[in-house]
């Protein structure tokens, strides 16, 4: 998760927290974590994600599956 966080460039308008364990730590025997990223506007958040996603996808971390949830119901 730290490698994924490192792919996101720090910006003054961006809140980029440290990775933490998910509320439901394990689901179907798989450990879960979350990385909260917040911006002042959806346009700013989308720009950060558009820049970071190609680098994150290129990491190809073994045994790591990830998903992106914009506007999650639960944090």
mmCIF file of the N, C-alpha and C atoms, coordinates in Angstrom:
data_MODEL
# 
_entry.id   MODEL 
# 
loop_
_atom_site.group_PDB 
_atom_site.id 
_atom_site.type_symbol 
_atom_site.label_atom_id 
_atom_site.label_alt_id 
_atom_site.label_comp_id 
_atom_site.label_asym_id 
_atom_site.label_entity_id 
_atom_site.label_seq_id 
_atom_site.pdbx_PDB_ins_code 
_atom_site.Cartn_x 
_atom_site.Cartn_y 
_atom_site.Cartn_z 
_atom_site.occupancy 
_atom_site.B_iso_or_equiv 
_atom_site.pdbx_formal_charge 
_atom_site.auth_seq_id 
_atom_site.auth_comp_id 
_atom_site.auth_asym_id 
_atom_site.auth_atom_id 
_atom_site.pdbx_PDB_model_num 
ATOM 1   N N  . UNK A 1 1  ? 0.827   -1.182  0.000   1.00 0.00 ? 1  UNK A N  1 
ATOM 2   C CA . UNK A 1 1  ? 0.000   0.000   0.000   1.00 0.00 ? 1  UNK A CA 1 
ATOM 3   C C  . UNK A 1 1  ? 0.877   1.253   0.000   1.00 0.00 ? 1  UNK A C  1 
ATOM 4   N N  . UNK A 1 2  ? 2.024   1.208   0.648   1.00 0.00 ? 2  UNK A N  1 
ATOM 5   C CA . UNK A 1 2  ? 2.918   2.368   0.668   1.00 0.00 ? 2  UNK A CA 1 
ATOM 6   C C  . UNK A 1 2  ? 3.419   2.685   -0.735  1.00 0.00 ? 2  UNK A C  1 
ATOM 7   N N  . UNK A 1 3  ? 3.629   1.641   -1.562  1.00 0.00 ? 3  UNK A N  1 
ATOM 8   C CA . UNK A 1 3  ? 4.074   1.875   -2.939  1.00 0.00 ? 3  UNK A CA 1 
ATOM 9   C C  . UNK A 1 3  ? 3.003   2.616   -3.733  1.00 0.00 ? 3  UNK A C  1 
ATOM 10  N N  . UNK A 1 4  ? 1.754   2.286   -3.488  1.00 0.00 ? 4  UNK A N  1 
ATOM 11  C CA . UNK A 1 4  ? 0.654   2.956   -4.185  1.00 0.00 ? 4  UNK A CA 1 
ATOM 12  C C  . UNK A 1 4  ? 0.573   4.411   -3.725  1.00 0.00 ? 4  UNK A C  1 
ATOM 13  N N  . UNK A 1 5  ? 0.694   4.646   -2.431  1.00 0.00 ? 5  UNK A N  1 
ATOM 14  C CA . UNK A 1 5  ? 0.655   6.013   -1.917  1.00 0.00 ? 5  UNK A CA 1 
ATOM 15  C C  . UNK A 1 5  ? 1.788   6.835   -2.516  1.00 0.00 ? 5  UNK A C  1 
ATOM 16  N N  . UNK A 1 6  ? 2.952   6.245   -2.712  1.00 0.00 ? 6  UNK A N  1 
ATOM 17  C CA . UNK A 1 6  ? 4.108   6.958   -3.263  1.00 0.00 ? 6  UNK A CA 1 
ATOM 18  C C  . UNK A 1 6  ? 3.883   7.383   -4.720  1.00 0.00 ? 6  UNK A C  1 
ATOM 19  N N  . UNK A 1 7  ? 2.942   6.769   -5.404  1.00 0.00 ? 7  UNK A N  1 
ATOM 20  C CA . UNK A 1 7  ? 2.644   7.119   -6.796  1.00 0.00 ? 7  UNK A CA 1 
ATOM 21  C C  . UNK A 1 7  ? 1.823   8.405   -6.910  1.00 0.00 ? 7  UNK A C  1 
ATOM 22  N N  . UNK A 1 8  ? 1.324   8.891   -5.799  1.00 0.00 ? 8  UNK A N  1 
ATOM 23  C CA . UNK A 1 8  ? 0.456   10.060  -5.820  1.00 0.00 ? 8  UNK A CA 1 
ATOM 24  C C  . UNK A 1 8  ? 1.263   11.285  -5.396  1.00 0.00 ? 8  UNK A C  1 
ATOM 25  N N  . UNK A 1 9  ? 1.373   12.231  -6.306  1.00 0.00 ? 9  UNK A N  1 
ATOM 26  C CA . UNK A 1 9  ? 2.157   13.436  -6.035  1.00 0.00 ? 9  UNK A CA 1 
ATOM 27  C C  . UNK A 1 9  ? 1.453   14.306  -5.000  1.00 0.00 ? 9  UNK A C  1 
ATOM 28  N N  . UNK A 1 10 ? 2.190   14.774  -3.994  1.00 0.00 ? 10 UNK A N  1 
ATOM 29  C CA . UNK A 1 10 ? 1.565   15.651  -3.002  1.00 0.00 ? 10 UNK A CA 1 
ATOM 30  C C  . UNK A 1 10 ? 1.171   16.985  -3.639  1.00 0.00 ? 10 UNK A C  1 
ATOM 31  N N  . UNK A 1 11 ? 0.007   17.450  -3.291  1.00 0.00 ? 11 UNK A N  1 
ATOM 32  C CA . UNK A 1 11 ? -0.513  18.730  -3.795  1.00 0.00 ? 11 UNK A CA 1 
ATOM 33  C C  . UNK A 1 11 ? -1.056  19.501  -2.593  1.00 0.00 ? 11 UNK A C  1 
ATOM 34  N N  . UNK A 1 12 ? -0.990  20.837  -2.624  1.00 0.00 ? 12 UNK A N  1 
ATOM 35  C CA . UNK A 1 12 ? -1.500  21.609  -1.483  1.00 0.00 ? 12 UNK A CA 1 
ATOM 36  C C  . UNK A 1 12 ? -2.999  21.415  -1.229  1.00 0.00 ? 12 UNK A C  1 
ATOM 37  N N  . UNK A 1 13 ? -3.763  21.137  -2.272  1.00 0.00 ? 13 UNK A N  1 
ATOM 38  C CA . UNK A 1 13 ? -5.216  20.977  -2.130  1.00 0.00 ? 13 UNK A CA 1 
ATOM 39  C C  . UNK A 1 13 ? -5.625  19.537  -1.825  1.00 0.00 ? 13 UNK A C  1 
ATOM 40  N N  . UNK A 1 14 ? -4.656  18.665  -1.628  1.00 0.00 ? 14 UNK A N  1 
ATOM 41  C CA . UNK A 1 14 ? -4.916  17.232  -1.507  1.00 0.00 ? 14 UNK A CA 1 
ATOM 42  C C  . UNK A 1 14 ? -4.660  16.747  -0.090  1.00 0.00 ? 14 UNK A C  1 
ATOM 43  N N  . UNK A 1 15 ? -5.576  15.947  0.436   1.00 0.00 ? 15 UNK A N  1 
ATOM 44  C CA . UNK A 1 15 ? -5.376  15.262  1.709   1.00 0.00 ? 15 UNK A CA 1 
ATOM 45  C C  . UNK A 1 15 ? -5.052  13.814  1.371   1.00 0.00 ? 15 UNK A C  1 
ATOM 46  N N  . UNK A 1 16 ? -3.844  13.403  1.697   1.00 0.00 ? 16 UNK A N  1 
ATOM 47  C CA . UNK A 1 16 ? -3.379  12.051  1.381   1.00 0.00 ? 16 UNK A CA 1 
ATOM 48  C C  . UNK A 1 16 ? -2.953  11.387  2.679   1.00 0.00 ? 16 UNK A C  1 
ATOM 49  N N  . UNK A 1 17 ? -3.818  10.556  3.230   1.00 0.00 ? 17 UNK A N  1 
ATOM 50  C CA . UNK A 1 17 ? -3.549  9.891   4.504   1.00 0.00 ? 17 UNK A CA 1 
ATOM 51  C C  . UNK A 1 17 ? -2.627  8.697   4.326   1.00 0.00 ? 17 UNK A C  1 
ATOM 52  N N  . UNK A 1 18 ? -2.134  8.197   5.437   1.00 0.00 ? 18 UNK A N  1 
ATOM 53  C CA . UNK A 1 18 ? -1.357  6.958   5.440   1.00 0.00 ? 18 UNK A CA 1 
ATOM 54  C C  . UNK A 1 18 ? -2.317  5.780   5.264   1.00 0.00 ? 18 UNK A C  1 
ATOM 55  N N  . UNK A 1 19 ? -1.871  4.692   4.660   1.00 0.00 ? 19 UNK A N  1 
ATOM 56  C CA . UNK A 1 19 ? -2.730  3.501   4.551   1.00 0.00 ? 19 UNK A CA 1 
ATOM 57  C C  . UNK A 1 19 ? -3.074  2.959   5.946   1.00 0.00 ? 19 UNK A C  1 
ATOM 58  N N  . UNK A 1 20 ? -4.310  2.516   6.112   1.00 0.00 ? 20 UNK A N  1 
ATOM 59  C CA . UNK A 1 20 ? -4.763  1.953   7.382   1.00 0.00 ? 20 UNK A CA 1 
ATOM 60  C C  . UNK A 1 20 ? -5.584  0.687   7.106   1.00 0.00 ? 20 UNK A C  1 
ATOM 61  N N  . UNK A 1 21 ? -5.730  -0.116  8.142   1.00 0.00 ? 21 UNK A N  1 
ATOM 62  C CA . UNK A 1 21 ? -6.560  -1.315  8.014   1.00 0.00 ? 21 UNK A CA 1 
ATOM 63  C C  . UNK A 1 21 ? -8.001  -0.899  7.747   1.00 0.00 ? 21 UNK A C  1 
ATOM 64  N N  . UNK A 1 22 ? -8.684  -1.635  6.899   1.00 0.00 ? 22 UNK A N  1 
ATOM 65  C CA . UNK A 1 22 ? -10.090 -1.356  6.600   1.00 0.00 ? 22 UNK A CA 1 
ATOM 66  C C  . UNK A 1 22 ? -10.947 -1.673  7.822   1.00 0.00 ? 22 UNK A C  1 
ATOM 67  N N  . UNK A 1 23 ? -12.147 -1.101  7.852   1.00 0.00 ? 23 UNK A N  1 
ATOM 68  C CA . UNK A 1 23 ? -13.068 -1.352  8.957   1.00 0.00 ? 23 UNK A CA 1 
ATOM 69  C C  . UNK A 1 23 ? -13.294 -2.841  9.125   1.00 0.00 ? 23 UNK A C  1 
ATOM 70  N N  . UNK A 1 24 ? -13.557 -3.533  8.026   1.00 0.00 ? 24 UNK A N  1 
ATOM 71  C CA . UNK A 1 24 ? -13.663 -4.987  8.035   1.00 0.00 ? 24 UNK A CA 1 
ATOM 72  C C  . UNK A 1 24 ? -12.297 -5.500  7.582   1.00 0.00 ? 24 UNK A C  1 
ATOM 73  N N  . UNK A 1 25 ? -11.426 -5.817  8.553   1.00 0.00 ? 25 UNK A N  1 
ATOM 74  C CA . UNK A 1 25 ? -10.037 -6.167  8.259   1.00 0.00 ? 25 UNK A CA 1 
ATOM 75  C C  . UNK A 1 25 ? -9.916  -7.343  7.299   1.00 0.00 ? 25 UNK A C  1 
ATOM 76  N N  . UNK A 1 26 ? -10.735 -8.362  7.501   1.00 0.00 ? 26 UNK A N  1 
ATOM 77  C CA . UNK A 1 26 ? -10.683 -9.527  6.613   1.00 0.00 ? 26 UNK A CA 1 
ATOM 78  C C  . UNK A 1 26 ? -12.052 -9.769  6.009   1.00 0.00 ? 26 UNK A C  1 
ATOM 79  N N  . UNK A 1 27 ? -12.040 -10.097 4.734   1.00 0.00 ? 27 UNK A N  1 
ATOM 80  C CA . UNK A 1 27 ? -13.272 -10.468 4.039   1.00 0.00 ? 27 UNK A CA 1 
ATOM 81  C C  . UNK A 1 27 ? -12.918 -11.644 3.153   1.00 0.00 ? 27 UNK A C  1 
ATOM 82  N N  . UNK A 1 28 ? -13.613 -12.739 3.317   1.00 0.00 ? 28 UNK A N  1 
ATOM 83  C CA . UNK A 1 28 ? -13.353 -13.974 2.573   1.00 0.00 ? 28 UNK A CA 1 
ATOM 84  C C  . UNK A 1 28 ? -11.896 -14.405 2.735   1.00 0.00 ? 28 UNK A C  1 
ATOM 85  N N  . UNK A 1 29 ? -11.344 -14.204 3.952   1.00 0.00 ? 29 UNK A N  1 
ATOM 86  C CA . UNK A 1 29 ? -9.986  -14.637 4.241   1.00 0.00 ? 29 UNK A CA 1 
ATOM 87  C C  . UNK A 1 29 ? -8.906  -13.745 3.665   1.00 0.00 ? 29 UNK A C  1 
ATOM 88  N N  . UNK A 1 30 ? -9.274  -12.610 3.103   1.00 0.00 ? 30 UNK A N  1 
ATOM 89  C CA . UNK A 1 30 ? -8.309  -11.697 2.488   1.00 0.00 ? 30 UNK A CA 1 
ATOM 90  C C  . UNK A 1 30 ? -8.211  -10.441 3.345   1.00 0.00 ? 30 UNK A C  1 
ATOM 91  N N  . UNK A 1 31 ? -6.977  -10.067 3.709   1.00 0.00 ? 31 UNK A N  1 
ATOM 92  C CA . UNK A 1 31 ? -6.783  -8.844  4.477   1.00 0.00 ? 31 UNK A CA 1 
ATOM 93  C C  . UNK A 1 31 ? -7.049  -7.633  3.603   1.00 0.00 ? 31 UNK A C  1 
ATOM 94  N N  . UNK A 1 32 ? -7.630  -6.601  4.224   1.00 0.00 ? 32 UNK A N  1 
ATOM 95  C CA . UNK A 1 32 ? -7.985  -5.401  3.472   1.00 0.00 ? 32 UNK A CA 1 
ATOM 96  C C  . UNK A 1 32 ? -7.413  -4.158  4.153   1.00 0.00 ? 32 UNK A C  1 
ATOM 97  N N  . UNK A 1 33 ? -7.105  -3.161  3.338   1.00 0.00 ? 33 UNK A N  1 
ATOM 98  C CA . UNK A 1 33 ? -6.624  -1.876  3.847   1.00 0.00 ? 33 UNK A CA 1 
ATOM 99  C C  . UNK A 1 33 ? -7.227  -0.786  2.981   1.00 0.00 ? 33 UNK A C  1 
ATOM 100 N N  . UNK A 1 34 ? -7.103  0.440   3.435   1.00 0.00 ? 34 UNK A N  1 
ATOM 101 C CA . UNK A 1 34 ? -7.637  1.532   2.642   1.00 0.00 ? 34 UNK A CA 1 
ATOM 102 C C  . UNK A 1 34 ? -6.687  2.725   2.694   1.00 0.00 ? 34 UNK A C  1 
ATOM 103 N N  . UNK A 1 35 ? -6.754  3.514   1.645   1.00 0.00 ? 35 UNK A N  1 
ATOM 104 C CA . UNK A 1 35 ? -5.961  4.727   1.519   1.00 0.00 ? 35 UNK A CA 1 
ATOM 105 C C  . UNK A 1 35 ? -6.937  5.836   1.162   1.00 0.00 ? 35 UNK A C  1 
ATOM 106 N N  . UNK A 1 36 ? -7.130  6.773   2.073   1.00 0.00 ? 36 UNK A N  1 
ATOM 107 C CA . UNK A 1 36 ? -8.087  7.849   1.855   1.00 0.00 ? 36 UNK A CA 1 
ATOM 108 C C  . UNK A 1 36 ? -7.390  9.031   1.188   1.00 0.00 ? 36 UNK A C  1 
ATOM 109 N N  . UNK A 1 37 ? -7.965  9.458   0.078   1.00 0.00 ? 37 UNK A N  1 
ATOM 110 C CA . UNK A 1 37 ? -7.473  10.616  -0.659  1.00 0.00 ? 37 UNK A CA 1 
ATOM 111 C C  . UNK A 1 37 ? -8.656  11.568  -0.790  1.00 0.00 ? 37 UNK A C  1 
ATOM 112 N N  . UNK A 1 38 ? -8.466  12.809  -0.393  1.00 0.00 ? 38 UNK A N  1 
ATOM 113 C CA . UNK A 1 38 ? -9.536  13.804  -0.493  1.00 0.00 ? 38 UNK A CA 1 
ATOM 114 C C  . UNK A 1 38 ? -8.973  15.066  -1.127  1.00 0.00 ? 38 UNK A C  1 
ATOM 115 N N  . UNK A 1 39 ? -9.815  15.753  -1.874  1.00 0.00 ? 39 UNK A N  1 
ATOM 116 C CA . UNK A 1 39 ? -9.432  17.009  -2.506  1.00 0.00 ? 39 UNK A CA 1 
ATOM 117 C C  . UNK A 1 39 ? -10.538 18.028  -2.297  1.00 0.00 ? 39 UNK A C  1 
ATOM 118 N N  . UNK A 1 40 ? -10.222 19.279  -2.565  1.00 0.00 ? 40 UNK A N  1 
ATOM 119 C CA . UNK A 1 40 ? -11.199 20.339  -2.367  1.00 0.00 ? 40 UNK A CA 1 
ATOM 120 C C  . UNK A 1 40 ? -12.339 20.248  -3.373  1.00 0.00 ? 40 UNK A C  1 
ATOM 121 N N  . UNK A 1 41 ? -12.090 19.647  -4.531  1.00 0.00 ? 41 UNK A N  1 
ATOM 122 C CA . UNK A 1 41 ? -13.157 19.495  -5.527  1.00 0.00 ? 41 UNK A CA 1 
ATOM 123 C C  . UNK A 1 41 ? -12.977 18.170  -6.258  1.00 0.00 ? 41 UNK A C  1 
ATOM 124 N N  . UNK A 1 42 ? -14.063 17.709  -6.865  1.00 0.00 ? 42 UNK A N  1 
ATOM 125 C CA . UNK A 1 42 ? -13.991 16.462  -7.631  1.00 0.00 ? 42 UNK A CA 1 
ATOM 126 C C  . UNK A 1 42 ? -13.079 16.611  -8.843  1.00 0.00 ? 42 UNK A C  1 
ATOM 127 N N  . UNK A 1 43 ? -13.037 17.794  -9.421  1.00 0.00 ? 43 UNK A N  1 
ATOM 128 C CA . UNK A 1 43 ? -12.163 18.040  -10.581 1.00 0.00 ? 43 UNK A CA 1 
ATOM 129 C C  . UNK A 1 43 ? -10.704 17.865  -10.177 1.00 0.00 ? 43 UNK A C  1 
ATOM 130 N N  . UNK A 1 44 ? -10.326 18.407  -9.031  1.00 0.00 ? 44 UNK A N  1 
ATOM 131 C CA . UNK A 1 44 ? -8.954  18.261  -8.548  1.00 0.00 ? 44 UNK A CA 1 
ATOM 132 C C  . UNK A 1 44 ? -8.637  16.801  -8.235  1.00 0.00 ? 44 UNK A C  1 
ATOM 133 N N  . UNK A 1 45 ? -9.563  16.102  -7.594  1.00 0.00 ? 45 UNK A N  1 
ATOM 134 C CA . UNK A 1 45 ? -9.361  14.696  -7.271  1.00 0.00 ? 45 UNK A CA 1 
ATOM 135 C C  . UNK A 1 45 ? -9.213  13.874  -8.543  1.00 0.00 ? 45 UNK A C  1 
ATOM 136 N N  . UNK A 1 46 ? -10.056 14.122  -9.524  1.00 0.00 ? 46 UNK A N  1 
ATOM 137 C CA . UNK A 1 46 ? -9.990  13.376  -10.784 1.00 0.00 ? 46 UNK A CA 1 
ATOM 138 C C  . UNK A 1 46 ? -8.660  13.610  -11.487 1.00 0.00 ? 46 UNK A C  1 
ATOM 139 N N  . UNK A 1 47 ? -8.150  14.829  -11.450 1.00 0.00 ? 47 UNK A N  1 
ATOM 140 C CA . UNK A 1 47 ? -6.863  15.132  -12.081 1.00 0.00 ? 47 UNK A CA 1 
ATOM 141 C C  . UNK A 1 47 ? -5.731  14.352  -11.405 1.00 0.00 ? 47 UNK A C  1 
ATOM 142 N N  . UNK A 1 48 ? -5.752  14.288  -10.083 1.00 0.00 ? 48 UNK A N  1 
ATOM 143 C CA . UNK A 1 48 ? -4.727  13.540  -9.339  1.00 0.00 ? 48 UNK A CA 1 
ATOM 144 C C  . UNK A 1 48 ? -4.819  12.054  -9.678  1.00 0.00 ? 48 UNK A C  1 
ATOM 145 N N  . UNK A 1 49 ? -6.025  11.511  -9.696  1.00 0.00 ? 49 UNK A N  1 
ATOM 146 C CA . UNK A 1 49 ? -6.206  10.091  -9.996  1.00 0.00 ? 49 UNK A CA 1 
ATOM 147 C C  . UNK A 1 49 ? -5.817  9.763   -11.435 1.00 0.00 ? 49 UNK A C  1 
ATOM 148 N N  . UNK A 1 50 ? -6.179  10.630  -12.375 1.00 0.00 ? 50 UNK A N  1 
ATOM 149 C CA . UNK A 1 50 ? -5.806  10.406  -13.782 1.00 0.00 ? 50 UNK A CA 1 
ATOM 150 C C  . UNK A 1 50 ? -4.296  10.344  -13.951 1.00 0.00 ? 50 UNK A C  1 
ATOM 151 N N  . UNK A 1 51 ? -3.583  11.160  -13.184 1.00 0.00 ? 51 UNK A N  1 
ATOM 152 C CA . UNK A 1 51 ? -2.118  11.169  -13.271 1.00 0.00 ? 51 UNK A CA 1 
ATOM 153 C C  . UNK A 1 51 ? -1.499  9.944   -12.599 1.00 0.00 ? 51 UNK A C  1 
ATOM 154 N N  . UNK A 1 52 ? -2.062  9.522   -11.468 1.00 0.00 ? 52 UNK A N  1 
ATOM 155 C CA . UNK A 1 52 ? -1.463  8.445   -10.675 1.00 0.00 ? 52 UNK A CA 1 
ATOM 156 C C  . UNK A 1 52 ? -1.822  7.038   -11.150 1.00 0.00 ? 52 UNK A C  1 
ATOM 157 N N  . UNK A 1 53 ? -3.006  6.834   -11.699 1.00 0.00 ? 53 UNK A N  1 
ATOM 158 C CA . UNK A 1 53 ? -3.465  5.477   -12.019 1.00 0.00 ? 53 UNK A CA 1 
ATOM 159 C C  . UNK A 1 53 ? -2.557  4.707   -12.977 1.00 0.00 ? 53 UNK A C  1 
ATOM 160 N N  . UNK A 1 54 ? -2.044  5.299   -14.059 1.00 0.00 ? 54 UNK A N  1 
ATOM 161 C CA . UNK A 1 54 ? -1.155  4.515   -14.917 1.00 0.00 ? 54 UNK A CA 1 
ATOM 162 C C  . UNK A 1 54 ? 0.083   3.987   -14.178 1.00 0.00 ? 54 UNK A C  1 
ATOM 163 N N  . UNK A 1 55 ? 0.631   4.785   -13.283 1.00 0.00 ? 55 UNK A N  1 
ATOM 164 C CA . UNK A 1 55 ? 1.799   4.358   -12.509 1.00 0.00 ? 55 UNK A CA 1 
ATOM 165 C C  . UNK A 1 55 ? 1.424   3.249   -11.536 1.00 0.00 ? 55 UNK A C  1 
ATOM 166 N N  . UNK A 1 56 ? 0.261   3.385   -10.903 1.00 0.00 ? 56 UNK A N  1 
ATOM 167 C CA . UNK A 1 56 ? -0.193  2.361   -9.959  1.00 0.00 ? 56 UNK A CA 1 
ATOM 168 C C  . UNK A 1 56 ? -0.434  1.037   -10.671 1.00 0.00 ? 56 UNK A C  1 
ATOM 169 N N  . UNK A 1 57 ? -1.080  1.079   -11.815 1.00 0.00 ? 57 UNK A N  1 
ATOM 170 C CA . UNK A 1 57 ? -1.343  -0.139  -12.587 1.00 0.00 ? 57 UNK A CA 1 
ATOM 171 C C  . UNK A 1 57 ? -0.028  -0.796  -13.007 1.00 0.00 ? 57 UNK A C  1 
ATOM 172 N N  . UNK A 1 58 ? 0.963   0.007   -13.355 1.00 0.00 ? 58 UNK A N  1 
ATOM 173 C CA . UNK A 1 58 ? 2.252   -0.524  -13.816 1.00 0.00 ? 58 UNK A CA 1 
ATOM 174 C C  . UNK A 1 58 ? 3.051   -1.199  -12.702 1.00 0.00 ? 58 UNK A C  1 
ATOM 175 N N  . UNK A 1 59 ? 2.711   -0.952  -11.443 1.00 0.00 ? 59 UNK A N  1 
ATOM 176 C CA . UNK A 1 59 ? 3.447   -1.566  -10.334 1.00 0.00 ? 59 UNK A CA 1 
ATOM 177 C C  . UNK A 1 59 ? 3.375   -3.088  -10.359 1.00 0.00 ? 59 UNK A C  1 
ATOM 178 N N  . UNK A 1 60 ? 2.215   -3.641  -10.694 1.00 0.00 ? 60 UNK A N  1 
ATOM 179 C CA . UNK A 1 60 ? 2.002   -5.099  -10.729 1.00 0.00 ? 60 UNK A CA 1 
ATOM 180 C C  . UNK A 1 60 ? 2.524   -5.773  -9.463  1.00 0.00 ? 60 UNK A C  1 
ATOM 181 N N  . UNK A 1 61 ? 2.018   -5.325  -8.341  1.00 0.00 ? 61 UNK A N  1 
ATOM 182 C CA . UNK A 1 61 ? 2.426   -5.888  -7.057  1.00 0.00 ? 61 UNK A CA 1 
ATOM 183 C C  . UNK A 1 61 ? 1.866   -7.297  -6.902  1.00 0.00 ? 61 UNK A C  1 
ATOM 184 N N  . UNK A 1 62 ? 2.705   -8.265  -6.504  1.00 0.00 ? 62 UNK A N  1 
ATOM 185 C CA . UNK A 1 62 ? 2.221   -9.639  -6.358  1.00 0.00 ? 62 UNK A CA 1 
ATOM 186 C C  . UNK A 1 62 ? 1.219   -9.751  -5.209  1.00 0.00 ? 62 UNK A C  1 
ATOM 187 N N  . UNK A 1 63 ? 0.188   -10.520 -5.446  1.00 0.00 ? 63 UNK A N  1 
ATOM 188 C CA . UNK A 1 63 ? -0.849  -10.809 -4.448  1.00 0.00 ? 63 UNK A CA 1 
ATOM 189 C C  . UNK A 1 63 ? -1.558  -9.560  -3.947  1.00 0.00 ? 63 UNK A C  1 
ATOM 190 N N  . UNK A 1 64 ? -1.607  -8.528  -4.766  1.00 0.00 ? 64 UNK A N  1 
ATOM 191 C CA . UNK A 1 64 ? -2.320  -7.312  -4.383  1.00 0.00 ? 64 UNK A CA 1 
ATOM 192 C C  . UNK A 1 64 ? -3.416  -7.052  -5.406  1.00 0.00 ? 64 UNK A C  1 
ATOM 193 N N  . UNK A 1 65 ? -4.637  -6.957  -4.911  1.00 0.00 ? 65 UNK A N  1 
ATOM 194 C CA . UNK A 1 65 ? -5.764  -6.526  -5.737  1.00 0.00 ? 65 UNK A CA 1 
ATOM 195 C C  . UNK A 1 65 ? -6.207  -5.202  -5.167  1.00 0.00 ? 65 UNK A C  1 
ATOM 196 N N  . UNK A 1 66 ? -6.602  -4.297  -6.006  1.00 0.00 ? 66 UNK A N  1 
ATOM 197 C CA . UNK A 1 66 ? -7.051  -3.020  -5.505  1.00 0.00 ? 66 UNK A CA 1 
ATOM 198 C C  . UNK A 1 66 ? -8.252  -2.553  -6.298  1.00 0.00 ? 66 UNK A C  1 
ATOM 199 N N  . UNK A 1 67 ? -9.000  -1.670  -5.685  1.00 0.00 ? 67 UNK A N  1 
ATOM 200 C CA . UNK A 1 67 ? -10.130 -1.065  -6.368  1.00 0.00 ? 67 UNK A CA 1 
ATOM 201 C C  . UNK A 1 67 ? -10.201 0.396   -5.953  1.00 0.00 ? 67 UNK A C  1 
ATOM 202 N N  . UNK A 1 68 ? -10.847 1.167   -6.772  1.00 0.00 ? 68 UNK A N  1 
ATOM 203 C CA . UNK A 1 68 ? -10.990 2.595   -6.532  1.00 0.00 ? 68 UNK A CA 1 
ATOM 204 C C  . UNK A 1 68 ? -12.454 2.880   -6.249  1.00 0.00 ? 68 UNK A C  1 
ATOM 205 N N  . UNK A 1 69 ? -12.719 3.510   -5.121  1.00 0.00 ? 69 UNK A N  1 
ATOM 206 C CA . UNK A 1 69 ? -14.093 3.848   -4.747  1.00 0.00 ? 69 UNK A CA 1 
ATOM 207 C C  . UNK A 1 69 ? -14.172 5.352   -4.538  1.00 0.00 ? 69 UNK A C  1 
ATOM 208 N N  . UNK A 1 70 ? -14.741 6.054   -5.494  1.00 0.00 ? 70 UNK A N  1 
ATOM 209 C CA . UNK A 1 70 ? -14.915 7.503   -5.391  1.00 0.00 ? 70 UNK A CA 1 
ATOM 210 C C  . UNK A 1 70 ? -16.240 7.741   -4.659  1.00 0.00 ? 70 UNK A C  1 
ATOM 211 N N  . UNK A 1 71 ? -16.216 8.603   -3.680  1.00 0.00 ? 71 UNK A N  1 
ATOM 212 C CA . UNK A 1 71 ? -17.381 8.874   -2.841  1.00 0.00 ? 71 UNK A CA 1 
ATOM 213 C C  . UNK A 1 71 ? -17.880 7.600   -2.149  1.00 0.00 ? 71 UNK A C  1 
ATOM 214 N N  . UNK A 1 72 ? -17.020 6.959   -1.347  1.00 0.00 ? 72 UNK A N  1 
ATOM 215 C CA . UNK A 1 72 ? -17.443 5.728   -0.669  1.00 0.00 ? 72 UNK A CA 1 
ATOM 216 C C  . UNK A 1 72 ? -18.549 6.006   0.351   1.00 0.00 ? 72 UNK A C  1 
ATOM 217 N N  . UNK A 1 73 ? -19.416 5.035   0.512   1.00 0.00 ? 73 UNK A N  1 
ATOM 218 C CA . UNK A 1 73 ? -20.495 5.139   1.493   1.00 0.00 ? 73 UNK A CA 1 
ATOM 219 C C  . UNK A 1 73 ? -19.918 5.015   2.902   1.00 0.00 ? 73 UNK A C  1 
ATOM 220 N N  . UNK A 1 74 ? -18.916 4.180   3.036   1.00 0.00 ? 74 UNK A N  1 
ATOM 221 C CA . UNK A 1 74 ? -18.316 3.889   4.331   1.00 0.00 ? 74 UNK A CA 1 
ATOM 222 C C  . UNK A 1 74 ? -16.807 4.076   4.227   1.00 0.00 ? 74 UNK A C  1 
ATOM 223 N N  . UNK A 1 75 ? -16.223 4.719   5.239   1.00 0.00 ? 75 UNK A N  1 
ATOM 224 C CA . UNK A 1 75 ? -14.766 4.954   5.218   1.00 0.00 ? 75 UNK A CA 1 
ATOM 225 C C  . UNK A 1 75 ? -14.120 4.198   6.345   1.00 0.00 ? 75 UNK A C  1 
# 
